[in-house]
Amino acid sequence: MTDLAIDVGGTKTLVAVFEDDSVKPSEVDRFPTDPYAGLENFITRLSKVCAKYVDPSNVRYWGLCTAGAVDVSTGRLIWSPNLGWKDVNLYERLSQLFGNQGIVENDCNAAAYGEWSARPGIDSLVYVTVSTGIGMGIVSSGRIIRGSHGAAGEIGHTTVLPDGPECTCGRRGCLQAIAGGRGLSSQVERLLGKRLSTEEIIDLAREGEPEYVEIVVKGAMFLGRFLANMIDALDPAVLVIGGSLGKNPHYRKLVVDFFAKFYYILPDKTVVIEPPSAEPDPGIIGVLQLSRSMGVRKNEKSDKIFSS
Ligand SMILES: [Zn+2]
């Protein structure tokens, strides 16, 4: 019995193969997503990579996660600014390859579920990813909290500083325009006239370069304060901060220090902040576990998980 988990990122796609009921992959592979070559081109390359490790007719369950708004009831990707794909039924396309026992999920939701499933005994968990943008997934009592429009956790575009830096969404002062990777780079370019990677910017701040310290500390302050307010509102058992920028030791420490300064302290309230622990990737473990749990429900009810 072979299960397949796929995480489609803006830059690279991760494929992992799992035998029987193991949560340790027997095979892991990566390839460039190259989304602007088009969806059909991507599907062809994906099927070739998967075929190296698994006979498509032998896949038991498959799961795919990706950045963007996903209608999980149909497996349709509504819109992904990172990939440039719009109104694509990924479930239909993948089920043509691997059968209809699969799920399509938003990557932050999948990552939250993956981290939750990696911590037995935890009731609720919030996963925040801080990289180019900022996103969040929420799991409570084993359920992903999606909201009424499937848009719960879209924290990157919440306004934290009216009239602040311009965001890719066209508005000003969004959380990710101030504290996300692209936001930090844009501010450095606009204020200091330099084009630098997020890592270079954080390194210059860590070395004490005043202009960079100001931008980076301001970003961390807004993010730490936002997370403190959010944790005060939701009170999860664990907050996991992931993403390339969220895992950067210098930036992470700044954010966590600001968090500690702003959150509301109550007797017996313990806030647990942890790095991601699900390997090879929280989203991969999330879609693996979701597809398996959907599979259980599928066998109970009908031959198809979705009516497409
Ligand atoms: Zn925005």
Residues whose N, C-alpha, C, O or C-beta is under 5 A from the ligand:
A	BS01	ZN	G156 H157 C167 T168 C169 C174
